[in-house]
Amino acid sequence: MDIKRSTKSTAKMLINFLTFEAVKTIAEQLEETDKLKALWFNQFSTRERLQNGELYIKDLFAVHQEMAFRVMTVREHLANEILEFLPEMTRTGIQQSNMQLRRQHFEKIMSAPASKGYAECENLEPSSETNLEVPLEVVANLDPDSIVESDRPSPQPNQ
C-alpha cells in the first residue's frame, strides 16, 4: 500500500468536496439575496466541471472573477472549520461502521441454515419417555472391559 499516494488522493478528493460544499453554500446564499445571480450560478455550476474543484474555479475565473474568489474564500473557511475535527471523526466513524458491519455479518452467518445433521439434532425435543437413569440390572450385566476409563467410578478408600 502506498500511503503517500493514498494521502494525496484523499486530500484531492477532500478539496473537490469542499469546493462542492462551498458552491452549495453560495447557491443557498444567493437564493436568498439575488435570485437572478443564483439562477446563473446554478446553471454554470451544473454544466461545468464541478467534480474537479480546480478546473471548476479556473472556468469560473474566466467568466465571473468575483464568484471564483467567493468560492475560494468559502472553501477555505469550510476547510478551517471542518479539518480540525475531521481526523478524530473519521477514525471514530470508521471504527463504528466496521463494528456494525462485522456485527451484521456475524448475525447473518449465525442465522444461515445449519447442516442437515445439525438441524435434526437441534429440532429434537425430549419426550416424556426419555429417562437418563439406567436401571441397576443393566449396569450389573455390563462387561467391565467395555466401560471407558473416564466412566469408571473412582475407587473409594475402605472405611
Secondary structure as UniProt FT lines:
FT   HELIX           3..33
FT   HELIX           35..47
FT   TURN            50..51
FT   HELIX           53..63
FT   HELIX           65..82
FT   TURN            83..85
FT   HELIX           86..110
FT   HELIX           116..123
FT   TURN            128..129
FT   HELIX           136..140
FT   HELIX           144..146
FT   HELIX           149..151
//
